[in-house]
């Protein structure tokens, strides 16, 4: 009986410690609804697992961003900031065909503010 309790206790402790040893993402990345709504409407079509174009998917895959390690999340968030500051996304050639995907000044500001905040959070 004592052996059974000891084994059960070890298993229970193992289950409690397991998350500390698994390779998970940064875990600190939070995506507010207003940022996610803009991204889903204007960016997600190219930046997702199912995208047919590999270049945008490789640069930023919105589906995998939350599961990346914190240092890689910070790199992606810095890249998002840079792109938003340059105004280079969505690209002009894409906007010629779909002008409704252009980010408004308010959307750009909200996304930039979020990216800066999250980069600081995941870097801690």
C-alpha positions in Angstrom: 0.0 0.0 0.0 2.8 2.4 0.9 4.5 1.6 -2.4 1.3 2.4 -4.3 1.0 5.8 -2.6 4.6 6.6 -3.3 4.3 5.8 -7.0 1.1 7.8 -7.2 2.8 10.8 -5.5 5.7 10.6 -7.9 3.4 10.5 -10.9 1.4 13.4 -9.6 4.5 15.5 -9.0 5.7 14.6 -12.5 2.5 15.8 -14.0 2.8 19.1 -12.2 6.4 19.6 -13.4 5.9 18.5 -16.9 4.9 21.9 -18.3 8.2 23.4 -17.1 10.1 21.0 -19.4 8.0 21.2 -22.5 8.9 23.4 -25.5 6.1 25.9 -25.5 5.8 29.4 -26.9 6.4 32.6 -25.0 3.0 32.4 -23.4 2.9 36.2 -22.8 1.5 37.1 -26.2 -1.9 38.6 -26.0 -3.9 39.6 -29.1 -6.7 42.1 -28.3 -9.9 41.7 -30.3 -9.5 45.0 -32.2 -6.0 44.1 -33.3 -7.0 40.6 -34.2 -10.0 41.9 -36.2 -7.8 44.2 -38.3 -5.3 41.4 -38.9 -8.0 38.9 -39.8 -9.6 41.3 -42.2 -6.5 42.8 -43.9 -3.5 40.6 -43.3 -4.5 37.0 -42.5 -5.2 36.1 -46.1 -1.5 36.0 -46.8 0.0 35.4 -43.4 -1.5 32.0 -42.3 -0.8 28.2 -42.5 -3.0 27.8 -45.6 -1.5 30.6 -47.7 -0.5 29.6 -51.2 2.2 32.2 -51.2 5.2 31.1 -49.1 7.0 34.4 -48.9 4.5 36.2 -46.7 3.8 33.1 -44.7 7.5 32.6 -44.0 8.0 36.2 -42.9 5.0 36.1 -40.5 2.6 33.3 -39.9 -0.2 34.5 -37.7 -1.2 30.9 -36.9 2.2 30.0 -35.4 3.1 33.4 -33.8 1.6 32.6 -30.3 3.5 29.3 -30.1 6.9 30.6 -30.9 9.5 31.0 -28.2 9.6 34.4 -26.6 12.8 35.5 -28.4 11.3 34.7 -31.8 8.0 36.4 -30.9 10.0 39.5 -30.0 11.7 39.4 -33.4 8.5 39.0 -35.3 6.9 41.8 -33.3 9.9 44.1 -34.1 9.4 43.2 -37.8 5.7 44.1 -37.5 6.6 47.5 -36.0 9.1 48.2 -38.8 6.7 47.2 -41.5 4.0 49.4 -40.0 6.3 52.4 -39.6 7.4 52.0 -43.3 3.8 51.6 -44.4 4.9 48.7 -46.6 2.1 46.3 -45.8 0.0 45.4 -47.5 2.2 45.9 -50.6 1.1 48.4 -53.2 0.7 45.7 -55.9 -1.7 43.9 -53.7 -3.6 47.1 -52.9 -4.1 47.8 -56.6 -6.3 44.7 -56.8 -7.8 45.0 -53.3 -7.8 48.6 -52.1 -10.2 47.8 -49.3 -7.3 46.0 -47.5 -5.3 49.2 -47.0 -4.8 49.9 -43.3 -6.2 53.2 -42.0 -4.1 55.5 -39.9 -6.0 54.4 -36.8 -5.6 50.7 -37.6 -1.9 51.2 -38.2 -1.5 53.1 -34.9 -3.4 50.5 -32.9 -1.4 47.6 -34.4 1.9 49.5 -33.9 1.1 50.2 -30.2 0.2 46.6 -29.7 3.4 45.3 -31.3 5.5 47.6 -29.2 3.7 46.6 -26.0 3.9 42.9 -26.7 7.6 43.1 -27.8 8.4 44.5 -24.3 6.2 41.9 -22.6 7.6 38.8 -24.3 11.2 40.1 -23.9 11.0 40.1 -20.1 
